[in-house]
Amino acid sequence: MQSPADLRLADWRPKSTLVRHETRVTRSRFPSVDVHNHLGRWLTDGAWAAPDVDALLAMMDAANVATVVNLDGMWGDELEANLDRYDRAHPDRFVTFCQLDWSLLATPDGEAALLASLDRSAATGARGVKVWKSLGLTVRDIDGTLIRPDDARVIRILAHAGDLGLRVLIHVADPIAFFEPLGPENERLDELVDNPGWSFADRTRYPSFDELLKALENLVLATPGTKYVGAHVGCAAEDLDRVERLLDAAPNYVVDIAGRLAELGRQPRRTAALLEAHPDRVLFGTDAYPLSVEQLETHFRFLETADEAFDYAPEDEIPPQGRWTISGLALPDELLARLYAGNARRVLGLDAQG
């Protein structure tokens, strides 16, 4: 038998002895809108299969999910294909956002080209724009410098998105641990060892987390006519005080909870306080692709029950984001109704859509 002192962390599979109450929630208590999902990767990444739309709709109906926002619209023919497959074929059930090819900023007429791309996408039927974390981390200018989210050209382009009535769902940076050294104090070491390309700890190549979040704040405040959704709890789920400061400063800014149950669930009282202080500014989202019954039920359990110390990714032997469990929020009905759909319908203009 191996000595415990010689056990590798990668081989450690502790099983909790805690006796816990377990509540299964198969449907959201109120109709829900998933504002953060990815349904178009079948066109851009061969590793992703095209979702069976009928099966997806059946799962949505069973789980009480009224609408899913598809952030993979891209532009041009790919946007048309997504709109045909989802929005046009199933009105009110899907809302597709376009994207922008930010690499064009490294060309002489790049800003004009991106403004024209927005015009075409809006005219085609896109309801918003998804901005990826590549803006600030990997997209470089003609001189090789990184282009940050508060670049003057980006500000003008996203101000134009607001003029067109396009919402902007923006992902800046990544979890704070991804910007820290890969050492014994990094709480997401398991995840980064499995995905070394997710580490942005090299300051000679990447800005710091604080620099990127400050750029996001500058962008949002510089474009008050554009409605923003800060992805992943404003890209700072580990620091809800910071998220709250921007919510207080920018009436045009809301956040989604997508992909951050692990962070929110280990601070349930602080999370509930954020929702209580800003009941109209937080939106439901999963970032779960492919969307599954198990993922939806975990989200519903987190939001609706008082269950404690349960797995945020029960299908994984080692939790993917950190070796901890989460506890439920047991939100009151008024907050749940807003979080699940009311806020999203207002921000996305879904009620006006009819």
TIGUKE-119887 format. One record per residue (C-alpha): x, z, y; residue number from 0; residue in one letter. Coordinates in Angstrom, 2 decimals, decimal comma. Layout:
<pts>
X/Z/Y/NUM/A $
...
</pts>
This chain:
<pts>
0,00/0,00/0,00/0/M $
1,31/-0,91/3,44/1/Q $
2,37/1,97/5,66/2/S $
0,05/2,37/8,67/3/P $
3,15/2,50/10,86/4/A $
4,00/-1,03/9,77/5/D $
0,52/-2,47/10,32/6/L $
0,48/-5,51/12,59/7/R $
-2,07/-5,46/15,42/8/L $
-3,29/-8,89/14,31/9/A $
-4,20/-7,38/10,92/10/D $
-6,04/-4,35/12,31/11/W $
-9,78/-4,55/11,65/12/R $
-11,26/-1,16/12,53/13/P $
-14,87/-0,50/11,54/14/K $
-16,84/1,82/13,78/15/S $
-18,24/4,97/12,20/16/T $
-20,57/5,57/15,14/17/L $
-24,23/5,80/14,15/18/V $
-26,02/3,64/16,73/19/R $
-29,51/2,48/17,49/20/H $
-29,86/-1,27/17,02/21/E $
-32,59/-3,27/18,74/22/T $
-33,16/-6,94/18,02/23/R $
-34,57/-8,90/20,96/24/V $
-35,47/-12,43/19,91/25/T $
-37,15/-13,54/23,15/26/R $
-36,40/-12,78/26,77/27/S $
-39,09/-10,51/28,15/28/R $
-39,77/-13,05/30,89/29/F $
-39,19/-16,83/30,82/30/P $
-35,49/-17,36/31,46/31/S $
-33,33/-20,00/33,12/32/V $
-29,79/-20,42/31,77/33/D $
-27,99/-21,57/34,93/34/V $
-24,62/-22,07/33,24/35/H $
-24,30/-24,25/30,18/36/N $
-22,50/-27,34/28,92/37/H $
-24,50/-30,07/27,20/38/L $
-22,57/-33,24/28,03/39/G $
-19,25/-32,72/26,32/40/R $
-20,26/-35,13/23,58/41/W $
-19,24/-37,85/26,03/42/L $
-15,85/-36,47/27,07/43/T $
-14,47/-34,45/24,15/44/D $
-14,59/-35,76/20,61/45/G $
-14,52/-32,20/19,29/46/A $
-18,04/-31,58/20,63/47/W $
-21,02/-33,00/18,81/48/A $
-24,03/-34,21/20,77/49/A $
-26,69/-31,48/20,62/50/P $
-29,90/-32,32/18,82/51/D $
-32,24/-32,17/21,82/52/V $
-35,37/-31,50/19,78/53/D $
-33,68/-28,63/17,95/54/A $
-32,35/-27,28/21,23/55/L $
-35,82/-27,37/22,77/56/L $
-37,29/-25,63/19,74/57/A $
-34,68/-22,86/20,04/58/M $
-35,37/-22,56/23,77/59/M $
-39,11/-22,29/23,13/60/D $
-38,62/-19,64/20,46/61/A $
-36,33/-17,61/22,73/62/A $
-38,48/-18,06/25,88/63/N $
-35,80/-20,10/27,69/64/V $
-37,66/-22,30/30,14/65/A $
-34,75/-24,32/31,56/66/T $
-31,07/-24,92/30,91/67/V $
-28,67/-26,12/33,61/68/V $
-26,23/-28,69/32,24/69/N $
-22,95/-28,58/34,16/70/L $
-21,41/-31,60/32,41/71/D $
-23,01/-34,45/34,36/72/G $
-19,69/-35,80/35,65/73/M $
-20,33/-38,95/37,72/74/W $
-21,22/-42,62/37,34/75/G $
-22,29/-43,82/33,90/76/D $
-21,72/-40,42/32,34/77/E $
-24,05/-38,78/34,85/78/L $
-26,68/-41,42/34,09/79/E $
-26,34/-40,77/30,37/80/A $
-26,83/-37,02/30,84/81/N $
-29,82/-37,51/33,13/82/L $
-31,40/-39,94/30,67/83/D $
-30,86/-37,62/27,71/84/R $
-32,04/-34,42/29,38/85/Y $
-33,63/-34,41/32,84/86/D $
-35,57/-37,65/32,69/87/R $
-36,63/-37,26/29,06/88/A $
-37,64/-33,60/29,46/89/H $
-38,56/-32,82/33,07/90/P $
-38,34/-29,15/34,08/91/D $
-36,47/-28,20/30,89/92/R $
-33,03/-29,41/31,98/93/F $
-31,22/-29,60/35,32/94/V $
-27,96/-31,57/35,42/95/T $
-25,08/-30,99/37,85/96/F $
-22,50/-33,65/38,62/97/C $
-18,76/-33,13/39,01/98/Q $
-16,01/-34,55/41,22/99/L $
-12,68/-36,13/40,31/100/D $
-10,54/-33,92/42,54/101/W $
-7,38/-35,79/41,53/102/S $
-8,51/-38,49/43,97/103/L $
-7,37/-36,20/46,79/104/L $
-3,84/-37,28/45,91/105/A $
-4,72/-40,83/47,02/106/T $
-4,83/-42,11/50,62/107/P $
-8,63/-42,50/50,70/108/D $
-9,43/-39,68/48,31/109/G $
-11,65/-37,64/50,61/110/E $
-13,80/-40,65/51,48/111/A $
-14,04/-41,56/47,80/112/A $
-15,25/-38,06/46,88/113/L $
-17,80/-38,01/49,68/114/L $
-19,12/-41,36/48,43/115/A $
-19,19/-40,01/44,86/116/S $
-21,36/-37,11/46,01/117/L $
-23,72/-39,50/47,77/118/D $
-24,10/-41,61/44,62/119/R $
-24,58/-38,61/42,35/120/S $
-27,22/-37,10/44,61/121/A $
-29,06/-40,41/44,84/122/A $
-28,90/-40,75/41,04/123/T $
-30,59/-37,41/40,49/124/G $
-27,91/-34,72/40,18/125/A $
-29,22/-31,35/41,36/126/R $
-25,87/-29,73/42,04/127/G $
-22,08/-29,88/41,69/128/V $
-19,89/-27,99/39,23/129/K $
-16,42/-27,16/40,57/130/V $
-13,91/-26,28/37,85/131/W $
-11,05/-23,81/38,01/132/K $
-8,65/-26,76/37,89/133/S $
-9,09/-26,84/41,66/134/L $
-6,50/-24,25/42,61/135/G $
-4,69/-24,13/39,27/136/L $
-3,74/-27,66/38,25/137/T $
-4,98/-30,31/40,71/138/V $
-2,04/-31,39/42,87/139/R $
-1,75/-33,27/46,14/140/D $
0,29/-36,40/46,72/141/I $
3,33/-34,23/47,56/142/D $
2,94/-32,19/44,36/143/G $
1,53/-29,04/45,94/144/T $
-1,50/-27,37/44,42/145/L $
-4,79/-28,09/46,18/146/I $
-6,66/-24,83/46,76/147/R $
-10,38/-24,26/47,07/148/P $
-10,09/-23,62/50,81/149/D $
-8,22/-26,87/51,52/150/D $
-9,72/-28,45/54,65/151/A $
-10,74/-31,55/52,67/152/R $
-12,49/-29,46/50,02/153/V $
-14,34/-27,57/52,75/154/I $
-15,58/-30,83/54,28/155/R $
-16,60/-32,27/50,91/156/I $
-18,54/-29,19/49,81/157/L $
-20,13/-28,86/53,23/158/A $
-21,42/-32,40/52,63/159/H $
-22,79/-31,27/49,26/160/A $
-24,85/-28,74/51,18/161/G $
-26,04/-31,43/53,58/162/D $
-27,26/-33,40/50,55/163/L $
-29,12/-30,38/49,17/164/G $
-26,74/-30,05/46,22/165/L $
-26,00/-26,53/45,00/166/R $
-22,38/-25,78/44,13/167/V $
-21,59/-23,74/41,01/168/L $
-17,92/-22,87/41,36/169/I $
-15,41/-21,37/38,95/170/H $
-12,18/-20,20/40,57/171/V $
-9,27/-18,51/38,78/172/A $
-9,98/-16,79/35,44/173/D $
-10,05/-13,22/34,09/174/P $
-7,51/-11,00/35,83/175/I $
-5,63/-10,39/32,57/176/A $
-4,83/-14,11/32,36/177/F $
-2,69/-13,71/35,49/178/F $
-0,77/-10,73/34,13/179/E $
2,34/-10,77/31,90/180/P $
1,85/-11,23/28,17/181/L $
3,04/-7,76/27,30/182/G $
1,84/-4,57/25,62/183/P $
-0,34/-3,61/28,61/184/E $
-2,38/-6,82/28,67/185/N $
-5,84/-5,90/27,39/186/E $
-6,65/-9,49/26,38/187/R $
-3,46/-10,11/24,46/188/L $
-5,30/-11,17/21,28/189/D $
-7,09/-13,92/23,18/190/E $
-3,98/-15,12/25,02/191/L $
-1,84/-15,18/21,89/192/V $
-4,45/-17,45/20,30/193/D $
-4,71/-19,53/23,48/194/N $
-1,32/-19,48/25,23/195/P $
-2,38/-22,26/27,61/196/G $
-4,84/-19,83/29,19/197/W $
-2,06/-17,70/30,65/198/S $
-1,46/-18,17/34,38/199/F $
1,13/-15,41/34,68/200/A $
3,94/-17,73/35,81/201/D $
4,00/-17,32/39,60/202/R $
6,37/-20,29/39,92/203/T $
3,55/-22,52/38,66/204/R $
0,31/-20,77/39,56/205/Y $
-1,07/-18,77/42,50/206/P $
-1,99/-15,15/41,96/207/S $
-5,54/-14,09/41,13/208/F $
-5,91/-12,55/44,60/209/D $
-4,79/-15,76/46,31/210/E $
-7,38/-17,80/44,44/211/L $
-10,21/-15,35/45,06/212/L $
-9,31/-15,23/48,74/213/K $
-9,48/-19,04/48,82/214/A $
-12,96/-18,87/47,26/215/L $
-14,06/-16,39/49,90/216/E $
-12,66/-18,59/52,68/217/N $
-14,50/-21,63/51,31/218/L $
-17,86/-19,90/51,00/219/V $
-17,65/-18,40/54,49/220/L $
-16,53/-21,72/56,01/221/A $
-19,56/-23,62/54,64/222/T $
-22,65/-21,50/55,37/223/P $
-24,95/-24,49/54,92/224/G $
-24,01/-24,88/51,24/225/T $
-25,63/-22,73/48,55/226/K $
-23,03/-21,44/46,10/227/Y $
-23,29/-19,89/42,66/228/V $
-20,12/-17,96/41,87/229/G $
-19,59/-18,55/38,16/230/A $
-18,76/-15,68/35,84/231/H $
-19,93/-12,94/38,22/232/V $
-18,19/-14,49/41,17/233/G $
-15,03/-15,01/39,10/234/C $
-14,24/-11,29/39,38/235/A $
-16,35/-9,42/36,83/236/A $
-13,63/-6,78/36,50/237/E $
-13,93/-5,91/40,21/238/D $
-17,59/-5,68/41,18/239/L $
-16,71/-4,06/44,51/240/D $
-15,01/-7,31/45,48/241/R $
-17,96/-9,36/44,29/242/V $
-20,31/-7,19/46,30/243/E $
-18,27/-7,59/49,49/244/R $
-18,67/-11,37/49,41/245/L $
-22,36/-11,09/48,58/246/L $
-22,75/-8,88/51,63/247/D $
-20,77/-11,25/53,86/248/A $
-22,24/-14,58/52,72/249/A $
-26,03/-15,06/52,54/250/P $
-25,42/-18,51/51,00/251/N $
-23,71/-16,98/47,95/252/Y $
-25,09/-15,78/44,61/253/V $
-23,41/-15,17/41,25/254/V $
-24,22/-15,76/37,60/255/D $
-23,41/-13,49/34,65/256/I $
-22,32/-16,31/32,34/257/A $
-19,49/-15,66/29,93/258/G $
-18,91/-12,10/31,10/259/R $
-20,96/-9,80/28,85/260/L $
-17,69/-8,25/27,69/261/A $
-16,79/-7,21/31,24/262/E $
-20,26/-6,21/32,43/263/L $
-21,14/-4,37/29,25/264/G $
-18,20/-2,00/29,44/265/R $
-19,34/-0,88/32,89/266/Q $
-23,14/-0,78/32,48/267/P $
-23,85/1,75/35,23/268/R $
-21,76/-0,16/37,80/269/R $
-23,39/-3,42/36,71/270/T $
-26,87/-1,95/37,07/271/A $
-25,95/-0,68/40,52/272/A $
-24,89/-4,18/41,57/273/L $
-28,19/-5,61/40,38/274/L $
-30,17/-2,89/42,12/275/E $
-28,30/-3,42/45,40/276/A $
-28,62/-7,23/45,23/277/H $
-31,77/-7,95/43,19/278/P $
-32,08/-11,50/44,56/279/D $
-28,45/-12,54/44,21/280/R $
-27,62/-12,45/40,48/281/V $
-28,64/-15,21/38,04/282/L $
-28,89/-15,33/34,26/283/F $
-26,49/-17,65/32,44/284/G $
-24,72/-17,72/29,10/285/T $
-21,88/-20,29/29,14/286/D $
-22,53/-20,35/25,38/287/A $
-21,90/-23,77/23,94/288/Y $
-23,24/-24,76/21,63/289/P $
-26,12/-22,49/22,59/290/L $
-27,15/-20,35/19,62/291/S $
-29,85/-17,88/18,65/292/V $
-27,19/-15,20/18,13/293/E $
-25,76/-15,64/21,62/294/Q $
-29,18/-15,53/23,24/295/L $
-30,21/-12,43/21,33/296/E $
-27,00/-10,64/22,35/297/T $
-27,68/-11,43/26,00/298/H $
-31,29/-10,25/25,75/299/F $
-30,22/-7,05/23,98/300/R $
-27,65/-6,34/26,69/301/F $
-30,11/-6,83/29,54/302/L $
-33,23/-5,26/28,04/303/E $
-32,19/-2,38/25,79/304/T $
-30,37/0,94/26,08/305/A $
-28,38/0,28/22,89/306/D $
-24,81/1,56/23,08/307/E $
-21,42/0,46/21,77/308/A $
-22,42/-2,85/20,17/309/F $
-20,40/-6,02/19,69/310/D $
-20,67/-8,60/22,44/311/Y $
-19,59/-11,31/19,99/312/A $
-20,91/-10,08/16,64/313/P $
-19,94/-13,29/14,89/314/E $
-16,22/-12,69/15,53/315/D $
-14,13/-10,30/13,44/316/E $
-11,79/-9,67/16,39/317/I $
-13,69/-9,63/19,70/318/P $
-12,57/-12,73/21,61/319/P $
-12,07/-11,15/25,04/320/Q $
-10,98/-7,60/24,31/321/G $
-11,14/-4,90/21,66/322/R $
-14,09/-3,00/23,03/323/W $
-17,86/-2,84/22,69/324/T $
-20,63/-3,03/25,28/325/I $
-23,73/-1,01/26,14/326/S $
-27,12/-2,22/27,31/327/G $
-28,52/-2,08/30,83/328/L $
-32,19/-1,37/30,01/329/A $
-33,19/-3,09/33,25/330/L $
-36,66/-2,48/34,69/331/P $
-39,13/-5,35/34,56/332/D $
-38,88/-6,19/38,26/333/E $
-35,12/-6,74/38,05/334/L $
-35,38/-8,56/34,74/335/L $
-37,92/-11,05/36,06/336/A $
-35,69/-11,89/39,01/337/R $
-32,51/-12,05/36,98/338/L $
-33,97/-14,14/34,17/339/Y $
-35,61/-16,82/36,30/340/A $
-36,94/-15,85/39,72/341/G $
-33,60/-16,01/41,49/342/N $
-32,56/-19,22/39,75/343/A $
-35,82/-20,97/40,55/344/R $
-35,40/-20,11/44,21/345/R $
-31,70/-21,00/44,46/346/V $
-32,03/-24,25/42,50/347/L $
-35,28/-25,28/44,14/348/G $
-37,08/-25,49/40,80/349/L $
-40,42/-24,33/42,20/350/D $
-40,28/-27,09/44,81/351/A $
-39,49/-29,51/42,01/352/Q $
-42,95/-28,76/40,64/353/G $
</pts>
